[in-house]
Amino acid sequence: MNKLQEVMTTQPKSKASNNKKRKWREIEQLRDKFQLERELKGFESSLEHMLDDF
């Protein structure tokens, strides 16, 4: 019975590992989003300049 109780009370370590991986994915997604926004702002000013010429 001791083995059964040990198995029932211990939580798998993979759950903590999965949470860390998920957090890192979220961080990478946010970083990519901010990078894209910065790049689009650069294009926005050049597009406004082109529209002013027309």
C-alpha positions in Angstrom: 0.0 0.0 0.0 2.9 2.4 0.6 3.9 2.3 -3.1 0.3 3.1 -4.1 0.1 6.0 -1.7 3.4 7.3 -3.0 2.2 7.2 -6.5 -1.1 8.9 -5.7 0.5 11.7 -3.7 3.4 12.6 -5.9 2.7 14.9 -8.9 4.4 14.3 -12.2 7.4 16.6 -12.8 6.4 17.0 -16.5 3.6 19.3 -15.5 6.0 21.9 -14.2 8.2 21.4 -17.2 5.1 21.9 -19.5 4.2 25.1 -17.6 7.7 26.5 -18.1 7.6 25.7 -21.8 4.2 27.3 -22.2 5.4 30.5 -20.4 8.4 30.7 -22.7 6.2 30.2 -25.8 4.0 33.1 -24.5 7.0 35.3 -24.0 8.3 34.5 -27.5 4.9 35.3 -29.0 4.9 38.7 -27.2 8.4 39.4 -28.3 7.5 38.6 -31.9 4.4 40.7 -31.7 6.3 43.7 -30.5 9.0 43.2 -33.1 6.3 43.1 -35.8 4.7 46.3 -34.5 8.1 48.1 -34.6 8.7 46.9 -38.2 5.2 48.1 -39.2 5.7 51.5 -37.7 8.8 51.9 -39.9 6.7 51.1 -43.0 3.9 53.3 -41.8 6.0 56.5 -42.1 7.2 55.6 -45.6 3.7 54.8 -46.7 2.4 58.2 -45.4 5.2 59.9 -47.4 4.3 58.0 -50.6 0.6 59.0 -50.1 1.5 62.6 -49.7 3.3 62.5 -53.1 0.1 61.4 -54.8 
